[in-house]
């Protein structure tokens, strides 16, 4: 019986020593820095669309609201895909795709608020429903599946 205890202790000591050479994995970038980078990138890309509406007082706030929503959705998409790369579960993947669809629908709403005619209202003719509403339904479904998914 005591030989078994000694062997278990030796295995534990070996496992502890083996782990000493490896430092814990750190994230390559902090979340506040990532948020600042995403914000700068989104504003930099969308500035040409927003500048013509800068003098219109009510429209600029509406557009800024959608830019803020798009920025947060892109940030959450990136963070959730980074979390999925560390913890590859179906739940994490569904949440990451849900945030990505949120970013997509916010982009559609931003283009609609900006008045770009090509995406003014994309309607699916067979059911007479706007595409943005279908994407919102998909997003809510993905979040629901991600929350209700039972891990095995």
C-alpha positions as CSV (number, residue, x, y, z in Angstrom):
1,X,0.0,0.0,0.0
2,X,2.8,2.5,0.8
3,X,4.5,1.7,-2.5
4,X,1.4,2.9,-4.3
5,X,1.4,6.2,-2.3
6,X,5.1,6.8,-3.1
7,X,4.5,6.1,-6.8
8,X,1.5,8.6,-6.8
9,X,3.7,11.2,-5.0
10,X,6.4,10.7,-7.6
11,X,3.9,11.2,-10.5
12,X,2.6,14.4,-8.9
13,X,6.1,15.8,-8.4
14,X,7.0,14.9,-12.0
15,X,3.8,16.7,-13.3
16,X,4.6,19.8,-11.2
17,X,8.2,19.9,-12.5
18,X,7.1,19.4,-16.0
19,X,4.7,22.4,-15.8
20,X,7.3,24.8,-14.5
21,X,9.0,25.3,-17.8
22,X,5.8,26.7,-19.4
23,X,4.5,30.1,-18.5
24,X,0.7,30.5,-18.6
25,X,-0.6,31.7,-21.9
26,X,-1.3,35.4,-21.9
27,X,-3.5,37.2,-24.3
28,X,-1.6,39.0,-27.0
29,X,-3.6,42.2,-26.5
30,X,-5.6,43.7,-23.7
31,X,-9.3,44.3,-24.2
32,X,-9.2,48.1,-23.8
33,X,-6.5,48.4,-26.4
34,X,-8.4,46.0,-28.7
35,X,-11.6,48.2,-28.2
36,X,-9.6,51.3,-29.1
37,X,-8.2,49.7,-32.2
38,X,-11.6,48.5,-33.4
39,X,-13.1,51.9,-32.7
40,X,-10.3,53.7,-34.6
41,X,-10.7,51.3,-37.5
42,X,-14.5,51.5,-37.7
43,X,-14.4,55.3,-37.5
44,X,-11.6,55.5,-40.1
45,X,-13.5,53.3,-42.5
46,X,-16.9,54.9,-42.0
47,X,-15.8,58.5,-41.8
48,X,-16.3,59.1,-45.6
49,X,-20.0,58.0,-45.2
50,X,-20.6,60.1,-42.1
51,X,-19.0,63.4,-43.1
52,X,-21.8,64.5,-45.6
53,X,-24.3,64.2,-42.7
54,X,-22.2,66.1,-40.1
55,X,-24.2,69.3,-40.5
56,X,-27.6,67.7,-40.2
57,X,-28.2,67.7,-36.4
58,X,-30.7,64.9,-36.0
59,X,-29.2,62.5,-38.6
60,X,-25.7,62.6,-37.2
61,X,-26.9,61.3,-33.8
62,X,-28.8,58.5,-35.5
63,X,-25.7,57.6,-37.5
64,X,-23.4,57.8,-34.5
65,X,-25.7,55.5,-32.6
66,X,-25.3,52.9,-35.3
67,X,-21.6,53.4,-35.5
68,X,-21.4,52.8,-31.7
69,X,-23.5,49.6,-32.1
70,X,-21.3,48.4,-35.0
71,X,-18.1,49.1,-33.0
72,X,-19.4,47.2,-30.0
73,X,-20.6,44.3,-32.1
74,X,-17.3,44.0,-33.9
75,X,-15.4,44.2,-30.6
76,X,-17.6,41.5,-29.1
77,X,-17.2,39.3,-32.2
78,X,-13.4,39.5,-32.0
79,X,-13.4,38.8,-28.3
80,X,-15.7,35.9,-28.6
81,X,-13.8,34.3,-31.4
82,X,-10.6,34.7,-29.3
83,X,-12.4,33.0,-26.5
84,X,-13.5,30.3,-28.9
85,X,-9.9,29.7,-30.0
86,X,-9.0,29.0,-26.3
87,X,-12.1,27.0,-25.4
88,X,-13.4,25.3,-28.5
89,X,-17.0,24.5,-27.5
90,X,-20.1,24.7,-29.6
91,X,-21.6,27.2,-27.1
92,X,-18.7,29.6,-27.7
93,X,-18.9,29.2,-31.4
94,X,-22.6,29.9,-31.5
95,X,-22.1,33.1,-29.3
96,X,-19.3,34.2,-31.6
97,X,-21.4,33.8,-34.7
98,X,-24.3,35.5,-33.0
99,X,-22.1,38.6,-32.3
100,X,-21.0,38.5,-35.9
101,X,-24.5,38.6,-37.2
102,X,-25.2,41.5,-34.8
103,X,-22.3,43.4,-36.5
104,X,-23.8,42.5,-39.9
105,X,-27.2,43.8,-39.1
106,X,-25.8,47.0,-37.5
107,X,-23.9,47.6,-40.7
108,X,-27.1,47.2,-42.7
109,X,-28.9,49.6,-40.4
110,X,-26.0,52.1,-40.6
111,X,-26.2,52.0,-44.4
112,X,-29.9,52.5,-44.3
113,X,-29.5,55.5,-41.9
114,X,-26.9,56.9,-44.1
115,X,-29.3,56.8,-47.1
116,X,-27.4,54.6,-49.4
117,X,-30.0,53.6,-52.0
118,X,-28.6,50.1,-52.8
119,X,-29.5,48.8,-49.3
120,X,-32.3,51.1,-48.4
121,X,-34.6,48.2,-47.7
122,X,-33.6,44.8,-48.9
123,X,-36.8,42.8,-48.9
124,X,-37.1,39.1,-49.5
125,X,-39.9,39.0,-52.0
126,X,-41.2,35.5,-51.3
127,X,-42.2,36.4,-47.8
128,X,-42.1,40.2,-48.0
129,X,-39.7,40.6,-45.0
130,X,-36.7,42.8,-44.7
131,X,-33.4,41.0,-44.7
132,X,-32.3,42.8,-41.6
133,X,-35.2,41.3,-39.6
134,X,-34.2,37.8,-40.8
135,X,-30.6,38.4,-39.7
136,X,-31.9,39.7,-36.3
137,X,-34.0,36.5,-35.9
138,X,-30.9,34.4,-36.8
139,X,-28.8,36.4,-34.2
140,X,-31.4,35.8,-31.4
141,X,-31.6,32.1,-32.4
142,X,-27.9,31.7,-32.2
143,X,-27.7,33.4,-28.8
144,X,-30.6,31.2,-27.6
145,X,-28.9,28.1,-28.8
146,X,-25.6,29.2,-27.3
147,X,-27.3,29.8,-23.9
148,X,-29.5,26.7,-23.9
149,X,-26.8,24.3,-25.4
150,X,-26.1,21.6,-22.8
151,X,-22.4,20.7,-22.8
152,X,-21.5,17.1,-23.0
